[in-house]
Amino acid sequence: MNLPEDLLIQNNVPLCRYSTFQIGGPARYFVQPTNREQLLAILEFQKLEGIPSVIIGRGSNVLFPDEGYPGLVISLQKFESDHVYFDSDGTLKASAGVSLFRLSAICQEKGASGLEFTCHIPGTVGGAVRMNAGFGRPGRPYLEIKDVLEWVTAIGPDQKLHRLTCDNIVFGYRTSNLQDYLILDATFRTKPSESAKVREEVRANFAYRNSVQDLRYPSAGSVFKNPKMASRFSSGQLIEKVGLKGTRIGGAMISEKHGNFFLNVGGAKASDVFALIELAKARVRDQFGIELDPEIKIISPSIQMLEAGVLS
Ligand SMILES: Cc1cc2nc3c(=O)[nH]c(=O)nc-3n(C[C@H](O)[C@H](O)[C@H](O)COP(=O)(O)OP(=O)(O)OC[C@H]3O[C@@H](n4cnc5c(N)ncnc54)[C@H](O)[C@@H]3O)c2cc1C
């Protein structure tokens, strides 16, 4: 089939460039569609050729293996990355590739309130919906994407377009059942406010985030989900209690500031991070009887894909 002339499929692209962890071997094929025509063409091509694929946004919640990925990685971080529209009813529609930083800047300028809790999250709209991204700070309610979402437009496993609302989507803590969907855009509720007030809320969220997260080195944010029901402690607190803060394997280290942040302190390999993950799981299991569950999406190096959203 003929692909659009302006669509470039690259070979052997280092995935460390497309992950905030800065870890990962080469993708056999790599593509960054910028518009729907390109995206639909690449999906058609992938289907015809029978190439396994994985979708990523800004790669801020993924860990790519050292071996790389033997299929096609479709990065959506350039996909309609400036498509943000407000409707007269206050709803805001943003394409999957829009970064949350950009969305926040637009909401501040417009004086639209509701999405301030996502202002510091280094992902895309698509990744945030898929992961049901969330944040809270003391004195403010903990909010997740599901709390502000009206609907998403997505390509389903049947290769058809779907419009899904919160009634059709099952959201959980840092997860959704959209693993077999490719999210194209999302529409959120916002409330009219004043730019200064939205800015102040964003500033306060950044200040709190900076006080708790460890941002000195590349990472993928929190590695494990919080156990919620199983423990009154967060995953970071459990990792601290089993004495693993500051533990280093190869180039990967568990932050001394935040036990759930694993950092690439220099040339870390995915195998270093896996070893730290196994160590933390084993210690917490042994001492607390709690099974830590990774939040980050670990991309399988084999053709049998595991965690990430995959279109087959
Ligand atoms: C320093 C730091 C701080 C963080 N803080 C927070 C925080 O406070 N709260 C929070 O919730 N998270 C946080 N994160 C994690 C991460 O930023 C979020 O999960 C973010 O929403 C992921 O978006 P992404 O575009 O980077 O997705 P990716 O990491 O690229 O992908 C994540 C998953 O979503 C899938 N996906 C991506 N785009 C699409 C799409 N268009 N359609 C279908 N599936 C898709 C991927 O296949 C993968 O399974 C943090 C990360 C870092 C590095």
The ligand as an SDF file (V2000), in Angstrom:
LIG
                    3D

 53 58  0  0  0  0  0  0  0  0999 V2000
    8.5340   13.0120   37.0010 C   0  0  0  0  0  0  0  0  0  0  0  0
    7.2110   12.3180   36.7760 C   0  0  0  0  0  0  0  0  0  0  0  0
    6.1190   12.6760   37.5500 C   0  0  0  0  0  0  0  0  0  0  0  0
    4.8800   12.0170   37.3660 C   0  0  0  0  0  0  0  0  0  0  0  0
    3.8230   12.3930   38.1390 N   0  0  0  0  0  0  0  0  0  0  0  0
    2.6320   11.7950   37.9630 C   0  0  0  0  0  0  0  0  0  0  0  0
    1.4990   12.1670   38.7730 C   0  0  0  0  0  0  0  0  0  0  0  0
    1.5600   13.0580   39.6230 O   0  0  0  0  0  0  0  0  0  0  0  0
    0.3340   11.5250   38.5400 N   0  0  0  0  0  0  0  0  0  0  0  0
    0.2040   10.5540   37.5920 C   0  0  0  0  0  0  0  0  0  0  0  0
   -0.8940    9.9970   37.4360 O   0  0  0  0  0  0  0  0  0  0  0  0
    1.2580   10.1700   36.8280 N   0  0  0  0  0  0  0  0  0  0  0  0
    2.4520   10.7830   36.9890 C   0  0  0  0  0  0  0  0  0  0  0  0
    3.5260   10.3940   36.2030 N   0  0  0  0  0  0  0  0  0  0  0  0
    3.3700    9.2670   35.2490 C   0  0  0  0  0  0  0  0  0  0  0  0
    3.0020    9.6810   33.7970 C   0  0  0  0  0  0  0  0  0  0  0  0
    3.4580   10.9770   33.4980 O   0  0  0  0  0  0  0  0  0  0  0  0
    1.4970    9.5860   33.5300 C   0  0  0  0  0  0  0  0  0  0  0  0
    1.0320    8.2600   33.6640 O   0  0  0  0  0  0  0  0  0  0  0  0
    1.1360   10.0810   32.1100 C   0  0  0  0  0  0  0  0  0  0  0  0
   -0.2600   10.2200   32.0380 O   0  0  0  0  0  0  0  0  0  0  0  0
    1.6000    9.1370   30.9900 C   0  0  0  0  0  0  0  0  0  0  0  0
    1.4030    9.7950   29.7520 O   0  0  0  0  0  0  0  0  0  0  0  0
    2.3240    9.4970   28.4810 P   0  0  0  0  0  0  0  0  0  0  0  0
    1.7950   10.2570   27.3400 O   0  0  0  0  0  0  0  0  0  0  0  0
    3.7480    9.7390   28.8240 O   0  0  0  0  0  0  0  0  0  0  0  0
    2.0510    7.9480   28.3050 O   0  0  0  0  0  0  0  0  0  0  0  0
    3.1300    6.7980   27.9770 P   0  0  0  0  0  0  0  0  0  0  0  0
    4.0460    6.6760   29.1510 O   0  0  0  0  0  0  0  0  0  0  0  0
    3.7410    7.0310   26.6680 O   0  0  0  0  0  0  0  0  0  0  0  0
    2.1740    5.5330   27.9110 O   0  0  0  0  0  0  0  0  0  0  0  0
    1.5550    5.0500   29.0900 C   0  0  0  0  0  0  0  0  0  0  0  0
    0.5050    3.9940   28.6700 C   0  0  0  0  0  0  0  0  0  0  0  0
   -0.5320    4.6490   27.9350 O   0  0  0  0  0  0  0  0  0  0  0  0
   -0.6490    4.0570   26.6350 C   0  0  0  0  0  0  0  0  0  0  0  0
   -0.9860    5.1500   25.7130 N   0  0  0  0  0  0  0  0  0  0  0  0
   -0.3220    6.3060   25.5290 C   0  0  0  0  0  0  0  0  0  0  0  0
   -0.9680    7.0820   24.6320 N   0  0  0  0  0  0  0  0  0  0  0  0
   -2.0610    6.3760   24.2460 C   0  0  0  0  0  0  0  0  0  0  0  0
   -3.1200    6.6260   23.3210 C   0  0  0  0  0  0  0  0  0  0  0  0
   -3.2250    7.7650   22.6300 N   0  0  0  0  0  0  0  0  0  0  0  0
   -4.0760    5.6730   23.1750 N   0  0  0  0  0  0  0  0  0  0  0  0
   -4.0170    4.5100   23.8810 C   0  0  0  0  0  0  0  0  0  0  0  0
   -3.0360    4.2260   24.7560 N   0  0  0  0  0  0  0  0  0  0  0  0
   -2.0690    5.1440   24.9380 C   0  0  0  0  0  0  0  0  0  0  0  0
    0.6850    3.3810   26.3570 C   0  0  0  0  0  0  0  0  0  0  0  0
    0.5510    2.2930   25.4520 O   0  0  0  0  0  0  0  0  0  0  0  0
    1.0710    2.9080   27.7510 C   0  0  0  0  0  0  0  0  0  0  0  0
    0.3880    1.7250   28.0660 O   0  0  0  0  0  0  0  0  0  0  0  0
    4.7610   11.0150   36.3690 C   0  0  0  0  0  0  0  0  0  0  0  0
    5.8670   10.6920   35.5840 C   0  0  0  0  0  0  0  0  0  0  0  0
    7.0770   11.3340   35.7700 C   0  0  0  0  0  0  0  0  0  0  0  0
    8.2450   10.9890   34.8850 C   0  0  0  0  0  0  0  0  0  0  0  0
  1  2  1  0
  2  3  1  0
  2 52  2  0
  3  4  2  0
  4  5  1  0
  4 50  1  0
  5  6  2  0
  6  7  1  0
  6 13  1  0
  7  8  2  0
  7  9  1  0
  9 10  1  0
 10 11  2  0
 10 12  1  0
 12 13  2  0
 13 14  1  0
 14 15  1  0
 14 50  1  0
 15 16  1  0
 16 17  1  0
 16 18  1  0
 18 19  1  0
 18 20  1  0
 20 21  1  0
 20 22  1  0
 22 23  1  0
 23 24  1  0
 24 25  2  0
 24 26  1  0
 24 27  1  0
 27 28  1  0
 28 29  2  0
 28 30  1  0
 28 31  1  0
 31 32  1  0
 32 33  1  0
 33 34  1  0
 33 48  1  0
 34 35  1  0
 35 36  1  0
 35 46  1  0
 36 37  1  0
 36 45  1  0
 37 38  2  0
 38 39  1  0
 39 40  1  0
 39 45  2  0
 40 41  1  0
 40 42  2  0
 42 43  1  0
 43 44  2  0
 44 45  1  0
 46 47  1  0
 46 48  1  0
 48 49  1  0
 50 51  2  0
 51 52  1  0
 52 53  1  0
M  END
$$$$
